[in-house]
Amino acid sequence: MPYDLWYWPGLPGRGEFVRLALEAAGLAYRDRGVEEGAEALLADMRKGGRLPFAPPYLRAGGQMIAQVANILHWLTERHDLAPAGDRVWLNQLQLTISDMVAEAHNVHHPVATGAYYHEQKPEAARAAAQFRAERLPKFLGYFEDALGDREWMAGGRWSPVDTSLFQLIAGLRYMFPRRMAAVEGDYPALIALHDRAETLPGIAAYLDSDRRQAFNEDGIFRHYPELDAE
């Protein structure tokens, strides 16, 4: 039976980190929010006793599993997607990716997530400058050091952390094309991992399909030219 993945339609968002792992692993799933719309998602979220705070979440039989890192850890355990001795460390890396994703989102919503970008543009400009100069290199440098000279984070095989790093780099390139072009040379191992992940059979097929949703200004990684600089 395929998994049911629920996430908002019309944007890749946090749901994309789960999609990429499912696609790379060749696991059958239905993208229910995309298929049925936001109203169906909201209705489904009210079903069951242990409800998620927000999408994405995965329905697997009678279980509802939410939070990206939690979903990916659960899939890793169930489908042996990483060596057993590496799984706690890989989950630690995944949680750090979630931290960076949250900070990237806060760049364009530094005052209130419920307010529009145009209502907080001066504050967003200050947040973007700090993120570009300090937080982006700090996170990417950490992941570069964590990877070292290995092909994948877990050594000789890909894991969901690798597909998440692929999405992280892709999102940052969309959000900050000038800044990323200026600094990518400082992270050669991380960029090489991104390029390898792109060629995994499941990922390559997914990227070539109409199921891959484009980045846009409704998602986490938004491109506002005035927030980008070298």
Backbone torsions as a table, in degrees:
resi	resn	phi	psi	omega
1	MET	NA	131.4	-179.3
2	PRO	-70.5	151.9	172.3
3	TYR	-69.9	154.3	171.5
4	ASP	-107.3	114.3	174.8
5	LEU	-99.3	127.3	178.4
6	TRP	-115.1	123.3	174.3
7	TYR	-156.2	161.2	-178.4
8	TRP	-58.7	136.2	175.3
9	PRO	-76.3	154.1	172.2
10	GLY	93.6	-2.0	178.3
11	LEU	-154.2	146.2	179.3
12	PRO	-68.6	-50.8	173.5
13	GLY	53.8	-154.9	179.3
14	ARG	-70.3	-25.1	178.1
15	GLY	-60.3	-27.4	-176.9
16	GLU	-64.9	-30.4	178.2
17	PHE	-64.3	-34.4	176.9
18	VAL	-76.2	-44.6	179.1
19	ARG	-54.4	-46.1	-175.8
20	LEU	-62.3	-40.2	177.9
21	ALA	-65.9	-42.9	178.0
22	LEU	-62.0	-42.6	-179.0
23	GLU	-67.3	-44.6	-179.2
24	ALA	-63.8	-35.9	-179.2
25	ALA	-82.9	-8.6	-178.6
26	GLY	69.5	31.6	-178.9
27	LEU	-91.8	132.1	-178.2
28	ALA	-70.9	134.6	177.3
29	TYR	-154.0	159.3	171.5
30	ARG	-112.1	132.5	179.5
31	ASP	-90.0	79.6	-164.6
32	ARG	-66.1	-37.5	178.5
33	GLY	-63.6	-39.4	177.4
34	VAL	-67.6	-41.8	-177.7
35	GLU	-68.8	-38.2	-166.7
36	GLU	-116.2	-15.3	175.2
37	GLY	98.3	170.5	-174.4
38	ALA	-66.4	-35.6	-179.4
39	GLU	-65.5	-39.2	177.0
40	ALA	-65.1	-38.3	177.7
41	LEU	-61.6	-48.3	-179.1
42	LEU	-61.7	-36.8	177.7
43	ALA	-68.5	-40.9	-179.2
44	ASP	-66.3	-34.7	-179.2
45	MET	-62.3	-21.2	-178.7
46	ARG	-89.3	0.1	-178.2
47	LYS	-95.4	125.4	176.2
48	GLY	110.1	164.0	-174.1
49	GLY	-86.6	-37.6	-177.7
50	ARG	-103.9	84.7	-168.9
51	LEU	-81.7	146.3	174.6
52	PRO	-75.1	152.9	175.0
53	PHE	-70.5	-38.6	-177.4
54	ALA	-161.1	160.5	171.6
55	PRO	-68.4	159.4	5.0
56	PRO	-81.7	154.2	169.1
57	TYR	-146.9	158.3	-177.2
58	LEU	-117.1	132.3	171.3
59	ARG	-100.0	125.0	178.7
60	ALA	-133.9	100.2	-172.5
61	GLY	62.7	-124.1	-179.9
62	GLY	-91.3	3.0	-177.6
63	GLN	-94.4	147.2	168.8
64	MET	-120.0	116.9	-176.8
65	ILE	-115.3	121.0	-176.8
66	ALA	-119.6	172.7	-177.1
67	GLN	73.7	124.6	-172.1
68	VAL	-53.2	-52.6	-177.0
69	ALA	-62.0	-38.4	179.2
70	ASN	-66.1	-43.6	178.0
71	ILE	-61.0	-46.9	-176.6
72	LEU	-68.8	-35.9	175.7
73	HIS	-64.3	-42.2	179.4
74	TRP	-63.8	-44.3	177.6
75	LEU	-63.8	-38.8	178.7
76	THR	-61.9	-44.7	178.9
77	GLU	-64.9	-43.4	-174.1
78	ARG	-73.3	-32.9	-173.5
79	HIS	-116.7	14.6	175.5
80	ASP	53.0	55.0	-176.6
81	LEU	-90.0	2.8	176.3
82	ALA	-160.5	155.9	176.2
83	PRO	-57.6	140.2	-174.2
84	ALA	-57.0	-38.8	-176.7
85	GLY	-72.1	-12.3	-177.8
86	ASP	-101.8	-5.8	-165.5
87	ARG	-69.8	-37.0	178.2
88	VAL	-66.6	-42.6	178.6
89	TRP	-64.7	-41.9	178.3
90	LEU	-63.4	-37.0	176.7
91	ASN	-66.2	-36.4	175.1
92	GLN	-59.9	-44.2	177.3
93	LEU	-63.2	-40.7	179.9
94	GLN	-63.4	-39.3	177.5
95	LEU	-65.9	-33.5	177.0
96	THR	-69.5	-37.6	173.1
97	ILE	-59.2	-43.0	178.3
98	SER	-60.8	-37.4	176.9
99	ASP	-61.8	-44.7	-179.1
100	MET	-66.8	-38.4	177.5
101	VAL	-60.7	-43.1	179.2
102	ALA	-63.3	-41.0	179.2
103	GLU	-67.4	-37.5	177.2
104	ALA	-62.3	-42.1	178.2
105	HIS	-63.3	-38.5	-177.9
106	ASN	-69.5	-16.1	176.9
107	VAL	-57.9	-46.1	-177.8
108	HIS	-94.7	-0.7	174.0
109	HIS	-136.5	57.7	-173.6
110	PRO	-73.9	-21.1	-177.3
111	VAL	-93.6	-49.7	-177.3
112	ALA	-156.4	130.5	178.0
113	THR	-67.8	-22.7	179.7
114	GLY	-84.6	-4.8	178.3
115	ALA	-100.2	153.2	179.3
116	TYR	-73.4	155.7	178.4
117	TYR	-56.4	-42.8	-176.1
118	HIS	-66.1	-13.6	177.6
119	GLU	-86.5	-7.6	-176.3
120	GLN	-141.0	33.1	-176.7
121	LYS	-63.0	-43.6	178.6
122	PRO	-61.0	-42.0	178.5
123	GLU	-66.8	-37.9	178.3
124	ALA	-64.4	-37.3	178.2
125	ALA	-62.4	-41.0	177.6
126	ARG	-68.2	-41.1	178.8
127	ALA	-64.0	-39.4	-179.5
128	ALA	-65.2	-42.4	179.9
129	ALA	-61.2	-42.3	179.2
130	GLN	-68.9	-39.9	179.4
131	PHE	-64.6	-46.6	-179.6
132	ARG	-61.1	-43.7	-173.0
133	ALA	-79.7	-35.0	-170.1
134	GLU	-118.1	-54.0	-170.4
135	ARG	-75.1	-42.0	-179.2
136	LEU	-58.9	-51.9	178.6
137	PRO	-66.0	-30.5	179.2
138	LYS	-65.9	-46.2	178.4
139	PHE	-66.2	-50.5	-176.4
140	LEU	-64.3	-36.5	175.8
141	GLY	-63.2	-38.3	176.9
142	TYR	-62.6	-46.3	-179.8
143	PHE	-66.7	-36.5	176.4
144	GLU	-60.4	-46.2	179.4
145	ASP	-66.3	-38.7	179.7
146	ALA	-63.8	-36.3	-179.4
147	LEU	-73.6	-39.7	-179.1
148	GLY	61.7	-135.1	-178.5
149	ASP	-102.9	18.3	-179.9
150	ARG	-83.5	157.3	177.7
151	GLU	-71.3	-42.9	178.8
152	TRP	-128.9	163.6	180.0
153	MET	-58.3	-37.1	-179.9
154	ALA	-91.9	13.8	177.5
155	GLY	99.5	-109.6	-172.8
156	GLY	-91.8	5.9	-179.5
157	ARG	-141.5	147.4	178.4
158	TRP	-72.4	157.1	173.3
159	SER	-140.0	170.1	179.7
160	PRO	-56.8	-27.2	176.0
161	VAL	-60.7	-37.6	-179.2
162	ASP	-67.0	-42.3	178.3
163	THR	-69.6	-29.8	175.9
164	SER	-69.6	-38.6	176.2
165	LEU	-66.1	-35.7	173.4
166	PHE	-56.8	-48.0	-178.9
167	GLN	-67.4	-36.4	178.9
168	LEU	-62.3	-46.8	178.9
169	ILE	-64.0	-43.6	179.3
170	ALA	-60.6	-42.0	179.8
171	GLY	-66.8	-41.5	178.7
172	LEU	-67.1	-35.2	175.9
173	ARG	-63.6	-37.7	177.6
174	TYR	-69.6	-42.8	-173.9
175	MET	-74.8	-41.9	-175.6
176	PHE	-130.4	66.6	-176.3
177	PRO	-60.2	-39.3	-179.4
178	ARG	-69.3	-45.2	-179.3
179	ARG	-65.0	-44.0	-179.3
180	MET	-65.7	-39.2	177.2
181	ALA	-60.9	-32.6	-178.2
182	ALA	-77.4	-28.6	-171.8
183	VAL	-111.7	-11.5	-174.1
184	GLU	-58.1	-29.9	178.5
185	GLY	-62.3	-18.2	178.0
186	ASP	-79.6	-9.7	-174.5
187	TYR	-131.3	59.3	-173.3
188	PRO	-63.5	-36.7	-179.1
189	ALA	-68.5	-39.4	-179.8
190	LEU	-67.1	-41.5	178.3
191	ILE	-67.7	-37.5	176.8
192	ALA	-64.5	-36.6	175.8
193	LEU	-62.7	-44.7	176.6
194	HIS	-54.4	-46.4	-177.0
195	ASP	-67.4	-35.6	177.1
196	ARG	-67.9	-43.2	-179.5
197	ALA	-59.8	-36.2	-179.2
198	GLU	-62.2	-24.5	-177.4
199	THR	-97.4	-3.6	174.0
200	LEU	-56.2	135.9	-173.7
201	PRO	-51.6	-45.9	-179.2
202	GLY	-66.3	-37.5	179.6
203	ILE	-71.9	-43.9	179.9
204	ALA	-59.2	-43.0	179.4
205	ALA	-65.7	-39.6	179.7
206	TYR	-65.7	-44.2	-179.8
207	LEU	-64.3	-26.3	-179.3
208	ASP	-88.7	-0.6	-177.1
209	SER	-97.7	174.6	175.9
210	ASP	-89.7	7.7	179.4
211	ARG	-85.6	-21.0	178.6
212	ARG	-75.3	115.9	-179.4
213	GLN	-85.8	138.6	-176.7
214	ALA	-74.5	149.9	169.8
215	PHE	-60.5	146.4	178.8
216	ASN	-156.4	178.1	-174.1
217	GLU	-86.9	20.8	169.9
218	ASP	-108.9	-3.9	-172.8
219	GLY	-102.1	-158.7	179.6
220	ILE	-75.5	-52.2	-177.9
221	PHE	-91.7	105.6	-176.6
222	ARG	-116.8	137.2	179.7
223	HIS	-99.3	103.9	170.1
224	TYR	-112.2	109.8	-173.2
225	PRO	-52.2	-34.0	-177.6
226	GLU	-69.1	-13.6	178.9
227	LEU	-95.6	-2.5	-176.6
228	ASP	-106.4	146.6	175.9
229	ALA	-166.7	160.5	177.5
230	GLU	-71.3	NA	NA
